[in-house]
Amino acid sequence: MRTAPTQMRLSTANPLFRRIFLAAWLVLGPLAASAEVEVSGFGTLGGARSDQDFIYQRYIHDGGTLNRDSLAGLQLDARLTDAWRLTLQAKVAPSTHDDNAWEPTLSWAFLSWRPSNDLLLRAGKLRLPLMLYSANSDVGTTFDFARLPSEVYSLLPTTDLKGLSFARTWLDGEREWMLEGYLGRAHTDWRYHLREDIEPLFSAGTLYLGYDVEMVGAVLSLRDEENTWRLGLHHADFEWDLGPVPSRFPYVSIAPGLGYYQVSEALPGPGLPSIDSYDIYVLTLGAEIALPRDFRLVGEYGRRRFTNATTGPDTSAAYLALLRRVGRWTPYIYCAGIRSHDESLDMIDDLNDTRVPAMIPGAASINAAQRVGSDLLSPYDQYSLAIGTSYSLSPTSKLKAEWTHTRTGRLSTFVDAPASEDSGGRQVNVFSLSYNFTF
C-alpha cells in the first residue's frame, strides 16, 4: 500500500465571490440573530480493496484503502425569514488535487430566496444538478449503492460552482414538473497519470492540471409519487491555467510509413495549433422507476462532446441498475460502461503505439512523448458489473457491501498503468464495505 505524509489544506474562495457573499451577509446579517438554525451532519467510513497491485480510481489496490469513499461533513441551515435561508456545508475528504492529502473544504455556501411556493432562487457556491444523485452524492444514506457508478459520475471533474440557480415547479395532478437552471464559474483540477517524463513540462506519475470553468445548464424533471425522469443539457468552457490548450497533435512524417505526433513544442514539427479553451456540451438522461414487488429500476446516460478539439475525447457513459427492498435489506445489481468514441480511441491508440527507431536523433524523447500524449488525452473504454447490498441499521445509518468486476477495453484512464504497460486489457475485482450515517 502506498503511503505518504497526510497534509491538511483549506481551500480559499475566489476573492470576488468572498466580496459578494460578504455584501449579502451585511444586508441579511442582522436577521441571523433571530434565525431558526438547524445543524446536521453526515459521513462515510468506507474501505475498498482490489485484487490487483496497480492503482485503480486514484486509490484502490490490493493493499486496501480508506481514501476512496471516506468523508465527513457538517451542514448549517438558517431560516432568516419565511422566504430567505442561508445554507453552509463543510466537509473533510480526500483532496481533489493531491492523491496523498485530505482537505477541509466549504462545499456549499449559498443564500436562497423563495418568493413563492413554486419558485426558488439561489446565489453562492452550489451543487450542479448534473445527475440523479449529484446533489446528495456525499450523503451515503440517501442511496443504496456502495458508491455511485464511477463510469457515469466522472464525466466532468467538478460538480460545484459559484453562481446563480433557479428552480421552477408546476403541478399537473399528482405529477410535479421542475425546471432547474444555473450559471456560474468554478476552478477544478483534472487528474492524469503519465507513464513517461516529458521534460521540462511534466514528470511521470500523477499530474493535476488546473482549469477555470464557466458553466450554464438546464434540467427538466418529472416526478410522481414513486418515479422520476430527468433530461439535462449543460455547456462548459474549460480554460487551462497554463494558457491556450492544443486542439490537436499534428503528425510529423520522417519517411514513408515512419513518423510521430508532435505533442509538445519541444519536439520538431509544424507547431501545435491551439485554442483559448475547450468548448464542451454534456447531455444527461436519467430515470428512477418503481416496479412491482418492491423492485426499482434506475438508469442514467451521459454524453460529453468537445466541439473544438480532438485532444478532448468525445465520450458516452451509462448504467442500468435493478434494486429490491426486502425488509431492511436492499440488494442490487448494475451494469455500467464508459467509452470514448471510435475516432478518439483510434487517435489515442495511434499515439500509444507510435515508435521511431533508435537510429533517429532524439528517438527516446519522441517515443516517451507519444505515450505521454496518449495519457493526456484521457481515454475511456471500460465496463463494470456490480453486485451489492445495503442494510438499514436505522433511518439515519446504513451498512453497505459491494463486489465490482471491471474489464478495460483498449485503454482506460481509471487505471494507473506502470510505465512499460498499458491500461487496456485489464480485469479488476473491487470489494467495498462502508458505514454511512447522518445526524
RAFEN-V262972 format. One record per residue. RES is the residue in one small letter. SS is DSSP state (H for helix, E for strand, C for the rest). PSI is psi in whole degrees, 0 to 359 (none if undefined). Layout:
res=RES ss=SS psi=PSI
res=RES ss=SS psi=PSI
This chain:
res=m ss=C psi=130
res=r ss=C psi=136
res=t ss=C psi=154
res=a ss=C psi=156
res=p ss=C psi=133
res=t ss=C psi=134
res=q ss=C psi=151
res=m ss=E psi=124
res=r ss=E psi=144
res=l ss=E psi=120
res=s ss=C psi=142
res=t ss=C psi=141
res=a ss=C psi=159
res=n ss=C psi=134
res=p ss=H psi=320
res=l ss=H psi=317
res=f ss=H psi=319
res=r ss=H psi=319
res=r ss=H psi=318
res=i ss=H psi=315
res=f ss=H psi=322
res=l ss=H psi=318
res=a ss=H psi=317
res=a ss=H psi=323
res=w ss=H psi=324
res=l ss=H psi=327
res=v ss=H psi=316
res=l ss=H psi=350
res=g ss=H psi=316
res=p ss=H psi=335
res=l ss=H psi=339
res=a ss=H psi=333
res=a ss=C psi=329
res=s ss=C psi=14
res=a ss=C psi=149
res=e ss=E psi=119
res=v ss=E psi=132
res=e ss=E psi=133
res=v ss=E psi=131
res=s ss=E psi=165
res=g ss=E psi=166
res=f ss=E psi=162
res=g ss=E psi=163
res=t ss=E psi=129
res=l ss=E psi=105
res=g ss=E psi=135
res=g ss=E psi=146
res=a ss=E psi=143
res=r ss=E psi=140
res=s ss=E psi=178
res=d ss=C psi=19
res=q ss=C psi=153
res=d ss=C psi=355
res=f ss=C psi=162
res=i ss=E psi=135
res=y ss=E psi=132
res=q ss=C psi=50
res=r ss=C psi=320
res=y ss=C psi=334
res=i ss=E psi=131
res=h ss=C psi=185
res=d ss=C psi=355
res=g ss=C psi=350
res=g ss=C psi=155
res=t ss=E psi=150
res=l ss=C psi=354
res=n ss=C psi=337
res=r ss=C psi=322
res=d ss=C psi=348
res=s ss=C psi=142
res=l ss=E psi=167
res=a ss=E psi=143
res=g ss=E psi=161
res=l ss=E psi=136
res=q ss=E psi=139
res=l ss=E psi=126
res=d ss=E psi=118
res=a ss=E psi=120
res=r ss=E psi=103
res=l ss=C psi=315
res=t ss=C psi=185
res=d ss=C psi=331
res=a ss=C psi=337
res=w ss=E psi=137
res=r ss=E psi=152
res=l ss=E psi=130
res=t ss=E psi=129
res=l ss=E psi=135
res=q ss=E psi=126
res=a ss=E psi=147
res=k ss=E psi=159
res=v ss=E psi=125
res=a ss=E psi=169
res=p ss=E psi=140
res=s ss=C psi=149
res=t ss=C psi=0
res=h ss=C psi=19
res=d ss=C psi=117
res=d ss=C psi=347
res=n ss=C psi=20
res=a ss=C psi=149
res=w ss=E psi=155
res=e ss=E psi=128
res=p ss=E psi=134
res=t ss=E psi=156
res=l ss=E psi=100
res=s ss=E psi=312
res=w ss=E psi=144
res=a ss=E psi=87
res=f ss=E psi=153
res=l ss=E psi=137
res=s ss=E psi=143
res=w ss=E psi=124
res=r ss=E psi=91
res=p ss=E psi=339
res=s ss=E psi=170
res=n ss=C psi=336
res=d ss=C psi=12
res=l ss=E psi=131
res=l ss=E psi=128
res=l ss=E psi=140
res=r ss=E psi=150
res=a ss=E psi=133
res=g ss=E psi=211
res=k ss=E psi=120
res=l ss=E psi=161
res=r ss=E psi=133
res=l ss=C psi=141
res=p ss=C psi=61
res=l ss=C psi=304
res=m ss=C psi=178
res=l ss=C psi=320
res=y ss=C psi=16
res=s ss=C psi=316
res=a ss=C psi=327
res=n ss=C psi=25
res=s ss=C psi=338
res=d ss=C psi=347
res=v ss=C psi=95
res=g ss=H psi=340
res=t ss=H psi=349
res=t ss=H psi=358
res=f ss=C psi=164
res=d ss=C psi=342
res=f ss=C psi=145
res=a ss=C psi=321
res=r ss=C psi=148
res=l ss=C psi=141
res=p ss=C psi=115
res=s ss=C psi=328
res=e ss=C psi=323
res=v ss=C psi=322
res=y ss=C psi=21
res=s ss=C psi=16
res=l ss=C psi=327
res=l ss=C psi=145
res=p ss=C psi=358
res=t ss=C psi=147
res=t ss=C psi=4
res=d ss=E psi=154
res=l ss=E psi=163
res=k ss=E psi=117
res=g ss=E psi=214
res=l ss=E psi=150
res=s ss=E psi=159
res=f ss=E psi=156
res=a ss=E psi=122
res=r ss=E psi=129
res=t ss=E psi=149
res=w ss=E psi=140
res=l ss=E psi=134
res=d ss=E psi=85
res=g ss=C psi=238
res=e ss=C psi=2
res=r ss=E psi=148
res=e ss=E psi=124
res=w ss=E psi=142
res=m ss=E psi=131
res=l ss=E psi=120
res=e ss=E psi=140
res=g ss=E psi=155
res=y ss=E psi=161
res=l ss=E psi=149
res=g ss=E psi=190
res=r ss=E psi=157
res=a ss=E psi=159
res=h ss=E psi=132
res=t ss=E psi=165
res=d ss=E psi=131
res=w ss=E psi=128
res=r ss=E psi=138
res=y ss=E psi=153
res=h ss=E psi=117
res=l ss=E psi=133
res=r ss=C psi=348
res=e ss=C psi=165
res=d ss=C psi=147
res=i ss=E psi=72
res=e ss=C psi=148
res=p ss=C psi=11
res=l ss=C psi=299
res=f ss=E psi=151
res=s ss=C psi=159
res=a ss=C psi=149
res=g ss=E psi=198
res=t ss=E psi=137
res=l ss=E psi=134
res=y ss=E psi=126
res=l ss=E psi=132
res=g ss=E psi=144
res=y ss=E psi=140
res=d ss=E psi=131
res=v ss=E psi=132
res=e ss=E psi=129
res=m ss=E psi=148
res=v ss=E psi=145
res=g ss=E psi=169
res=a ss=E psi=146
res=v ss=E psi=131
res=l ss=E psi=127
res=s ss=E psi=149
res=l ss=E psi=125
res=r ss=E psi=142
res=d ss=C psi=202
res=e ss=C psi=327
res=e ss=C psi=352
res=n ss=C psi=152
res=t ss=E psi=135
res=w ss=E psi=140
res=r ss=E psi=144
res=l ss=E psi=127
res=g ss=E psi=148
res=l ss=E psi=128
res=h ss=E psi=145
res=h ss=E psi=134
res=a ss=E psi=141
res=d ss=E psi=110
res=f ss=E psi=117
res=e ss=E psi=121
res=w ss=E psi=139
res=d ss=C psi=329
res=l ss=C psi=2
res=g ss=C psi=204
res=p ss=C psi=149
res=v ss=E psi=146
res=p ss=E psi=137
res=s ss=C psi=338
res=r ss=C psi=165
res=f ss=C psi=108
res=p ss=C psi=149
res=y ss=E psi=132
res=v ss=E psi=115
res=s ss=E psi=129
res=i ss=E psi=318
res=a ss=E psi=167
res=p ss=C psi=122
res=g ss=C psi=8
res=l ss=E psi=129
res=g ss=E psi=190
res=y ss=E psi=170
res=y ss=E psi=135
res=q ss=C psi=106
res=v ss=C psi=359
res=s ss=C psi=149
res=e ss=C psi=343
res=a ss=C psi=342
res=l ss=C psi=146
res=p ss=C psi=141
res=g ss=C psi=183
res=p ss=C psi=353
res=g ss=C psi=156
res=l ss=C psi=117
res=p ss=C psi=138
res=s ss=E psi=162
res=i ss=E psi=160
res=d ss=C psi=329
res=s ss=C psi=158
res=y ss=E psi=137
res=d ss=E psi=114
res=i ss=E psi=135
res=y ss=E psi=141
res=v ss=E psi=124
res=l ss=E psi=132
res=t ss=E psi=140
res=l ss=E psi=141
res=g ss=E psi=152
res=a ss=E psi=141
res=e ss=E psi=116
res=i ss=E psi=130
res=a ss=E psi=133
res=l ss=E psi=165
res=p ss=C psi=160
res=r ss=C psi=35
res=d ss=C psi=23
res=f ss=E psi=152
res=r ss=E psi=142
res=l ss=E psi=126
res=v ss=E psi=131
res=g ss=E psi=147
res=e ss=E psi=151
res=y ss=E psi=141
res=g ss=E psi=139
res=r ss=E psi=119
res=r ss=E psi=125
res=r ss=E psi=125
res=f ss=E psi=124
res=t ss=C psi=342
res=n ss=C psi=16
res=a ss=C psi=141
res=t ss=C psi=353
res=t ss=C psi=359
res=g ss=C psi=108
res=p ss=C psi=129
res=d ss=C psi=137
res=t ss=E psi=143
res=s ss=E psi=147
res=a ss=E psi=150
res=a ss=E psi=160
res=y ss=E psi=157
res=l ss=E psi=126
res=a ss=E psi=145
res=l ss=E psi=126
res=l ss=E psi=154
res=r ss=E psi=130
res=r ss=E psi=128
res=v ss=E psi=92
res=g ss=C psi=236
res=r ss=C psi=352
res=w ss=E psi=145
res=t ss=E psi=87
res=p ss=E psi=155
res=y ss=E psi=163
res=i ss=E psi=140
res=y ss=E psi=153
res=c ss=E psi=136
res=a ss=E psi=152
res=g ss=E psi=154
res=i ss=E psi=136
res=r ss=E psi=127
res=s ss=E psi=151
res=h ss=C psi=158
res=d ss=H psi=317
res=e ss=H psi=319
res=s ss=H psi=316
res=l ss=H psi=323
res=d ss=H psi=317
res=m ss=H psi=316
res=i ss=H psi=320
res=d ss=H psi=317
res=d ss=H psi=315
res=l ss=H psi=313
res=n ss=H psi=328
res=d ss=H psi=350
res=t ss=C psi=128
res=r ss=C psi=143
res=v ss=C psi=151
res=p ss=C psi=153
res=a ss=C psi=338
res=m ss=C psi=342
res=i ss=C psi=130
res=p ss=C psi=132
res=g ss=C psi=22
res=a ss=H psi=318
res=a ss=H psi=317
res=s ss=H psi=320
res=i ss=H psi=314
res=n ss=H psi=320
res=a ss=H psi=321
res=a ss=H psi=328
res=q ss=H psi=317
res=r ss=H psi=322
res=v ss=H psi=316
res=g ss=H psi=319
res=s ss=H psi=316
res=d ss=H psi=324
res=l ss=H psi=342
res=l ss=C psi=358
res=s ss=C psi=65
res=p ss=C psi=149
res=y ss=C psi=131
res=d ss=E psi=88
res=q ss=E psi=159
res=y ss=E psi=144
res=s ss=E psi=147
res=l ss=E psi=126
res=a ss=E psi=137
res=i ss=E psi=127
res=g ss=E psi=184
res=t ss=E psi=152
res=s ss=E psi=152
res=y ss=E psi=120
res=s ss=E psi=105
res=l ss=E psi=325
res=s ss=E psi=175
res=p ss=C psi=345
res=t ss=C psi=12
res=s ss=E psi=146
res=k ss=E psi=145
res=l ss=E psi=142
res=k ss=E psi=144
res=a ss=E psi=145
res=e ss=E psi=142
res=w ss=E psi=130
res=t ss=E psi=129
res=h ss=E psi=123
res=t ss=E psi=136
res=r ss=E psi=132
res=t ss=E psi=144
res=g ss=C psi=247
res=r ss=C psi=317
res=l ss=C psi=156
res=s ss=C psi=123
res=t ss=C psi=341
res=f ss=C psi=341
res=v ss=E psi=125
res=d ss=E psi=88
res=a ss=C psi=142
res=p ss=C psi=164
res=a ss=C psi=322
res=s ss=C psi=10
res=e ss=C psi=174
res=d ss=C psi=160
res=s ss=C psi=348
res=g ss=C psi=162
res=g ss=C psi=29
res=r ss=C psi=156
res=q ss=E psi=132
res=v ss=E psi=130
res=n ss=E psi=126
res=v ss=E psi=130
res=f ss=E psi=126
res=s ss=E psi=142
res=l ss=E psi=133
res=s ss=E psi=155
res=y ss=E psi=126
res=n ss=E psi=138
res=f ss=E psi=157
res=t ss=E psi=160
res=f ss=C psi=none
